[in-house]
Amino acid sequence: MIYGLIVIYNKACKDSNSVKDFQKYNPNTPLIIYDNSTKGFHNKEYCENNGFIYFTKNRNVGISKAYNYVIDNMHFKVDDYLIILDDDTHITREYFNEVKAAVKNYKYDVILPIVRANNKIISPYNFYMNCRSKMIKKRQDLIKSKISGINSGMVINTQLFNKIKYNENLFLDYVDYDFMRRVHKINGVIHVLNSQIDQEFQYFNYDRKNINGAIFRFKIDLHDYKVLCKETGEAWFFYIHAIKFTLKQLIRYRSGKFIGAFFESII
């Protein structure tokens, strides 16, 4: 059986692109909602009324813990597959049809679609060194031994969770990068679809008026990348990333608050 999983954060389920497209194009597939919202959006009632499976801890536990909670509590069976989607992804009927064909006829551990944002391919991509990535311009640029991809649109053979799970030291960012790194370590079989889906990728959009929100995300990024670099043996590269990212945010938002957040992250 195929299941869908969408983690919602401070949004009503009815407003999620992924939820709406899932209902439209694949209404008979069970949909799991993990609600990380810190405010009330009546999501539990919405899920109950629509026959969705609903989980929450009534706080934001982060992406990795949300995924692992679902894995531990769903008790998936052999031949079950899990489609993971961000709450702001646009998916298509072609995507669902290709996923169904792939899980029916083959035994893949991970299946990845082509994901585009702002007219660029953001997934899949190639690993570069241990904690870096290299974007591609076309599918043919992928290197089999280095393929990685973002969570949204990823399809996982649930038997894989008997070998690896998500790194709960990572709160939000690089969770998918780390997961795919673990897949490669156990020689998991990865398949790339022809289908394309669209992601409203937040790093391509920013609001200069929302400095506090930008600082919050900035701190999460630096925390998680520091963890990733340390675990991959390239702790030194974190400082290069942190400096470059700080300068980029200073230019974008014209706020010195990012300098304070930078020093907090390197202590």
Residue, then its C-alpha position, 0 to 999 in steps of 0.5 A: m500500500i502507498y501512504g502519503l505524509i505531510v507535515i503541517y506547520n502553522k497552516a490550515c490543512k485546507d490551505s496546503n497545496s500538497v493536501k489539496d493536490f493529494q485529495k484531487y489526484n489521489p483521493n484513495t491513498p491514505l494520507i497522514i498529517y503530522d501537525n507541528s503547528t504552534k497555533g490552532f487551525h482546527n486541523k484535527e477536526y479537518c483531518e477527521n472529517n476527511g478521513f486522514i490519519y492525524f498526529t500531533k504533539n501540540r508543539n513544533v518538534g521539528i521535521s526529523k522527530a515528526y517523521n520518526y514518530v509517524i514511522d514508529n506509530m504507523h507499523f508499516k507492512v512489507d511492500d508499503y511505500l511512503i510519499i513524503l511531501d512538504d505542505d507547499t508542494h504542487i503535485t500532479r496526476e502524472y507524478f502519482n501515476e508514475v509512482k504507482a507504476a514504480v512501486k508495483n513493478y520494481k523494488y526501489d528503496v527510494i524514488l525521487p521526482i524532478v522538483r523545480a522551484n523558480n525555474k531551477i531543478i532543486s532535486p535531485y542533485n549530487f553530493y559534493m564532498n561530505c556535507r555539500s551539494k551540487m545542483i544539476k541543470k538536467r537529469q543527465d547530470l546526475i551521478k548514480s553514486k552521488i544522487s540525493g534529493i529533498n524530502s518533498g516528493m520522495v517515496i520511500n520503501t518503508q522496509l528501509f526504516n528497519k535499517i535507517k531512520y531520520n537524524e533527530n539532532l537535525f531540527l529542520d534543515y539538511v534532514d533529507y541530505d543526511f537521510m540520503r547519505r545514510v541510504h547510500k551507506i547501506n547501498g540503497v537502490i535509488h530511482v529517479l522519475n521522469s515526472q516533475i513537481d513544483q515546490e514553493f521553495q522559501y529560500f527563493n522568497y524573502d520578506r524584508k519586513n519579517i526580520n524576526g522570521a528570517i532570524f529564526r530560520f537563519k538560526i535553525d539553518l546554522h544549527d543544523y548545518k553545524v550538526l551535519c558538518k560535524e557528523t560528516g567530518e567536515a566541521w571546519f566547513f560550517y564556518i565557511h557556510a556560516i560566513k557566506f550565509t550571514l553576508k547574504q542575509l545582511i545584504r538581503y535584509r540590511s539588518g545587523k541582527f544576523i551578525g549577533a545570530f552568527f556569533e551565537s551559532i559559532i560559540 
